[in-house]
Amino acid sequence: MTAIDASYAGASAATGNFRTCRFTGLKVEAAAQSLIKANAVAAVVFLAVGGLLGLLVALTRWPAVHLLPSDWFYLVLTGHGANVLVFWIIFFEIAILYFASAVLLGSRLATPKIAWAGFWLMIVGAVMTNIAVFQGDSSVMFTSYPPMQAAPHFYLGLIIFAVGALVGVGVFFGTLVIAHGERTYEGSIPLVTFGALTAAIIAVFTLASGAIIRTARRARKSSSGYDLTRLLVGSEGTLGLITELTLKLYGVPEHIVSAVATFATLEGACRATTAAIQCGLGLARIELLDAVQIRAVNEYSKLALEETPTLFLEFHGSPAACAQDLETFKDLGDAEGMTSLSSAADEDGRRKLWRARHDALWAVKTVYAGRQVLVTDVAVPLSNLSRAVSETAEDVARSGLVAPIVGHVGDGNFHAILAFDPADLAEIKRIEAFLERLVARALALDGTATGEHGIGQGKRRFMADEHGVAIAAMQAVKTALDPLNILNPGKIL
C-alpha cells in the first residue's frame, strides 16, 4: 500500500489514468488504486473490531477476570468470529485480487463501477450482520452447542456480503481478460497473480456452488457413495456448517422400568454391565456413578443413597419382557456383588430413581464450590470396561485428586469430573499427568481418547497415537473441503 500511495506523492505522470510508482516501477490505474485502498482499509477496520471483541472473549475465559456474563460472552464471541474469520479476510483478499490483476499486469480495472457496487454490498452486508449480533438476537456462531435461531437480517447480511465478494471476484476475472486482450504483460502471468487466480476459483466454488450439500436420503439403508453424514457430524465443525437436519424418530416404548443397583466394588458394577449387554437385555440406558459421586449427590440433592458404586438402569419393552429382564439382571448382579436393587415403573418413581444421575455434574460444582471443574472422557470396549474404570479410580486416589467417575457404561464410555484449584500449580501438574495416563490406558485397551466430548485442542496430541498414518487421510479431507482453513481452525488436526 505504501508503494501505491507514493505514486500520488512523487511519481512521474503517465498517460491517461495511470501513474508509475517510483519505488516499484509498476503502472497503477487510479480506479484500481482507490478500490485496493478501500478494501484494505475496510479489512483493517473489521480486523480491529474483531480483535477488540477477541480481547473481551479472552478476558472472559480468564478465570481470574471472567469479564462478561454468558449471554454477552456468546454475543461477543459471535461478533469476534464473524469479523476475524470472515469479513476482514475477504476484504483483504479482494484487495489482493485487484492488486494481482490490475497492478501486477499493468492493466486497467474491468468495470470499476461494478467493483464499487460489490465493495458497498460487502460493507452493507458486514455492517448488517454486526448490527444483528449486537442487537442480542444472533449469538449463533463459534460455540460448542447447536446453533440458536438468528435474526433474519443476520443471514441476509451474510448473503449480501457474499454477493458483493462474488462481484469482486468477477471483476478480477474480467481484468485478467482485459490484460490478456490488450497485451499489457508478456509471457505467462506472474506467480502472485496465478496464486490469486487459484484462490478466486476456490472462492467461487465455495460461495456459489459448494454452499449446501445433501449427505443422505430417507432410505433405511444405502451403500451408495461415502458416508458424508457421519463424516460431517463427527467433524466438530471443521469440515462444514450443518444448516438442516433430518432426524429419525422413535416411538414411545410400551412399558418402561427404571432401576437402581448398588455394588460392593466398581469392578462388579462394570462386569454386571458387560454381562447385561452381552445377554441382550432390553436396556435403553445404563449409567454408573462411583462412591465419590454418590456422596456428592447425597449432599447436593439431600438424598440418602448408599455411598457405593451404583448403576442406574432403564428397561424398555412389554410389561412381561421388562419384568423378565429385571429378574435376569438381578441374577447377573448378584453374581457380581450387587448389594441392593430397587425399581419403579410409574413416571414419578422413575424420576426419583434417576434424580441422582441427572444431578451429578451440578452436585460436583456445588459441593466443591470455589474449585474449577474439568470434565474429560474416554471409551473402551465393554470387555475392558471393568479394568479401565477400576484402574482409573486407583489412579485418582494415588494422585490425590478429586475426580468422581460417571459413565455411560453401556457404551464403554466414562468420565472423570476433576474439581481442582487453578491456583495450585502442583495440583495442575498432577492433573496433566493423570490425563496423559487416562488416555494412554484407554488406547492400550483398544479404546479411544474421547467417546463423545471430541478432540478440540486439548487432545490433539493423542491423535497420532490413536490413528497413526490415517491422520494424513484426515488432513487430505480437511484440505479438500476447507482449503482456506476457516472452519473451526486449529481444532482436531
N, C-alpha and C positions, 0 to 999 in steps of 0.2 A: 504493500500500500504506500509506503514512503516513496518508493521509486516512482510510482504513478503520480502521486501528489506533486513530485518535483517537476513534472512536465509543465505544470502551470507556473511554478516559481521561476524557472530559468531555462527551460528547454527551448531549443530553437524551433521556430514555427515550421509547420509542414503544410502541405496543400490541404484544402478542404477542412474537414472537422478533425483531422488527425494532428497530433503533436508527437514529437520524438522525445523520449525520456533521456536525459543527459547522463543517467547512470547506467542504463541497460542498453540503450540504443534501440529499444522496441518502439514501434509505432503504436500509439494509443488513441482510439477514437473517443471523442468527448462523451457520446451516449453510453458507450461501454464502460468508460471510467466512472460515470455517475452511478450506473447500476451496480458496478462492483463495490463502490464505496457504500451505497445504500444497503446492500445485502450484508456487507461485512459489519457495518455499524449496528444493524439490527441483530446480527449474530451476537455481537459483544453485549448488547443491552439484555437480550434474553439469557445469555450466559451469566451475566451479573445477577439478574433476578433469581435464576436457578441456584446460583452459588449462595446467595443470601438465604434462600429457603433451605438449602442443604446445611448451612451452619445452624439453623434453627432445629433441623432434624437431628444433627449431631449433638447439640446441647440437650435435646430431649432424651436421646438414647443414653446419654451420660448419666449414670445413676445419681451422682452427687448433685446434679443440677435439675434434671427432669423438668425442663422448662415448660413444655406445653401439655395440656390435658389430652386425652386420647382422641377426642373428636377433632381438635385443632391439629394434632400430630398427623393424622391421616390426610387432612386437608392440605397441610403444608407439604407432606410427602408427595402427594399427587402433583401439586404445583412444581415442586423441585424436579420430579421425573419428567413432566411434560416439557419444561423449559430446557433442562440439561440434556435429556436423552432424545429429544425430538426437535424443538424449534431452533435452538442455536446451531445445531449440527447441520440442519437442512439449509438454513440461511447461508451459512458459511460455504456449504457445498455448491450452492447456486453461484455465489461469488467466484468460487474456483472454476466452475464451468465457463463462466463468461471470460475469465482471465485466460483459461486454457484454449479458448476458441478465438475470440476477437483479438486479444493482445498477443499471444504467442504466435498466432498465424498472421498477424498484421492485417486483419480483415475488419470491415465494418460489421457491426452487430445486426443480425437479422431482426427486423420488426421491433425497434426499441419501444414503440407504444404498447405493443402486446407484452413485451418484457416488463414494462412498468405496471401493466394491469396484473400480471402474475405476481409481482412484488407486493402490490397493495392487497391482493387476495390473501397472500400469506400473512401480511400484517393483520388484516381484519380477522382471519381465522385464529391466529395465535392469541390476539387480544381477547376475542370472544371466548376462547377456551379458558383463558386465565380468569376472566370475569366469572364464568360459570363455576370454576373451582372456588374462588374466594367468596362467592355468594353462599357457599356452605352446602351445596346440594350435589356435589360431584366428586366425592373422595373415593374414586373407583380404581385408580391405577397403583401399581407397585406395592401391593400388600400381599400377605400370605393367605388372604381369605377370598372367597368367591366375590367377584366384583358386585358392588351395590349399584342400584339404578342411578344413572346420572341425569341431569337436566338435559332436555333436548338440544339446547344451544351449545352444550359441551361437545356433543358429537358433531353438530353442524359446524362448529369452529374447526374441528379436526378435518372434516371433509373439505371445507373451503380452503384450508391451509394446503391440503394435499393437491387440490386442483391447481392452486397457484404454483406449487412446486412443479407439477407436471407441465404447466405453461412455460416455466423457466427452462426445463429440460428440452421442451420443444424448440424454444428459441436457440438453445445451444446446438441442437441438431441442424437447425436452419442456418446458423452461422458457419458450421462446417461445410455445408453445401455451397454457400456463397464463397467461402475462402477457396474451395476447390475449383469452382466455376470461374472465379476471377484470377486464379493462379497467384494468390498472394504469398505462397510459400513454395519451396522447391523440395522435391524428393518426398519421402514419407513424412507423416505428421510427427511432431516431437513426442517423446516418451510421456511427458506430463499430459499432453493432450490425449494420447492414447489411453492413459490411465483414467482420465476424466470421462472419456467415451465409454469405457467399461463400466464405471460407476453409474453413468447415466442410464445405460441399458439395464443394469440391475435395478435401478430405482424405478424405471418404467414398469419392469416386470413385477416388482414388489407392490407398487401402488396401484397399477392399473389392472393387472391380470392375476396376481397371486394373493389377493386380499382374503378371499374366502374359499375354502375347500370343504367338501363334504367327505368325511372319512369312512362312512358306512351307510348301509341301507337297513331296512327294517326286517330283513330275512333273519330267521332264528340262527342260521349258521351260514358261513361263507368261507371259501378258500380262495377267493379272488384277490390277488394282489397282496401287498404288505399290510400289516395290521397298523394303520396310521392312527386309529383311535387310541390304542394303548400307548403308542409312541408319544402322542401329544399330551395325553392325560398324565403320563409319568415324567414329563419333561420339565416340571417345575417352572413353566413359563419361559423356558429358554428357546423353544422352537416356534412358538406362535401364541396368539391370544384366542381363547375359546369364546366365541360370540354367541353360540347357540348350542343347547344340549338336548338330546333326546334321551329320556330316562325310561328304564324298564320298571314297571310297577309290579308289586307282588300283592296277592290277596291277603286279607286278614286271616290268620290261622283259625281253624275250627275251635281249637282249645289251646290254652297257654297255661303252663305251670312253672312257677319260679321256685327256686330252692337255694338254700344257703348251707354249705357243708364246711365244717371246721376239721382241721387235721393237726396231728401232733408235729408234723415236720413239713417243710417246704417240698422236700423230695417226694413225700407221699402225695401231697396235693397235685404235684406235676405228673406223677406216674398215673394217678387216677384220671387226670385229664387225658393223657395219651391213650389209656385203655378205653375211655368212653368214646373218643373219636374213632379209634380203631374198630370198636364194636358197632359203629354206625348208628348210635343213638340219635334221636331227633332233636339235637341240640342246636338252638338258634344262637345262643350266647353262652360263653363260659369264661369267667373273669377271675383273676387271682389278686388278692391283697395279702401282703405279708403281715407279720405281727406288729411291726413298727407302724405300718399304715393303718391297721385296725385301731391301734392305740390313739393315733391322731384323730381318726374319725370319731371314736368314742368321745373324745374331749370336745371336738368341734360340734358334733351333731347331738350331743347328750344321749348317746346310746350306751348299751351295756353288753356289747358283743364280747365273746371270749377272745382274748388277745392272742390268737394263734393264727397260723396261715389259714386262709379262708377262700373257698371257691363260691362264686355267685353264678347260678345256672338258670337257663330258661329253656324249657322243652316246648316244642310245637307239634301238633298232630291231633288225632282224635282223642277223646277222653280216655279210652281204653289204652291207646298207644302211649300217651303221656304217663299214665299210671304204670304201665309196664316198663317204660324207660326209666322212670324214677326208681322203681324197685331194682332194676338191673344196676343202676348207678350206685344204689345203696350197697349192693354186694361188692361192686368194684371198690368203692370207698372203704368199706370195712376191711378189705384185704390190704389196703394201703395206710391203715392207721387213722381212719376217719373217727372223730370223737363225737360229732353230732350232725344231724341232718334235719332241717325244717323246710317246709314247703307251703305254698299258697297258690290257689287258682283264681281267686277273685282279684279284681284290679287293685283295690286298696291294699290288700295283703301283699300283692306283688310289689307295689310301690314301696311299701315299708321295708321289704326284704332287700330291695335294690338301692335303698337310700344311701347306705354306706359307700357303695361303689360310685354313685353319682357325686357324692360329696368329697371324693378322695383328694382332688387337687386343691380345692378350697380349704380343706382341712389342713393340709401341709402349709399353705400360705398363711393361715391364721394361727395355727399352733406355734409355728416358727416365725412369728411376726418379727420384722426387723432384719430378717435374712433374705437374701436373693434366692430365687428358685430357678433351677435349670432342669428341664425335663429332657432326657435322652432315651433312645430306644435301640434295640437290636432285635433280630429274629433268627431262629434256628429251626431245624427240622424237629418235629414232635418227638422223634426218637431220642433227641439230645436235649430236650427241654429241661428235664429234671437236673441234669448235670450243669447246664448253663445257668439256671436260676440259683441253684444252691451254691455254686462256686462264686457267683456274683455277690450273693448275700455275705458269704465268708470274706470276700474281698472288701466289701463295705466296712465290715466290722474290724478287720485288720488295719484298714486305713484310717480309722477313727472319724468316719464321715457320717452325716445324717442323710440317708438316701432310702426312703421307703420304696418298696418294689410293688408295682402294679402291672398286671399282664393281661393282654387279650390272648390268653394261653391256648385257646382253641386253634389259633393260627401260629403258635410258636413264637409270638411276639410279646415282649415285655419291656417295661420302662423302669428306669431308676429316676426318682424325683429328688434331686440334690438340693438341700437347703444349706446355704453357706453364707459366711460373712465376706463380702467382696473386699473388705479392707485387710483381711487376714491372708497375706501372701503365702504363708506356709500351707494354709488350707487350700488355696488356689492351686498350688503345685501338686498337692495330693490328689485333688480332683482331676487335674490334667493327666496325671499318671494313671488314675483309675479309669478314665475314659479310654485311654490307649489300650489298657488291658481288657476292658469290656468288649471293644470291637475286635481285638486280636483273638479273644476267646470265642466270639461268635463265628469269626471266619475259620478258626481252627476246627469248629464243629460243623463246618459246611453251611454256615448261616450267612447273614448279610449285615452290613454295617448299620442299616436302618430298615425297619419293616414298614414304616408309614410316615415318619417325620420328613424324610427327604435328605438330600446331601447338602444343599445350600452352599455355604462356605466352610462351615465348621468341620465337615467330614470329607472334604475333597481329597485330603492327603491319604485317605484309605481306598480311594477308587482304584488305584493301580494294583494294590494287594488283592482286591476282590475281583477285578475284571481283567487284569493283565493286558494282553495286546488288543482286547476288544475296545479299549479306550480310543484307539486310532479310528475304529469304525464309528464310534460315537462322535468324535471330533469331525469326521467327514460329513456326517448327517447335520451337525450343527452348522458347519460352514456352508453347506448346500442350502439350508433353509433360512439361515440368518447370516448372510455374508458380511454384513456391516457390524455384527455383534452388538445389536441394540436391544435384544430381547433378554431381559434379566441378566445383564453381563456380569461375569465373574462368578456365576453360580455353576455348580456341578463340575465343570471342566476348567 
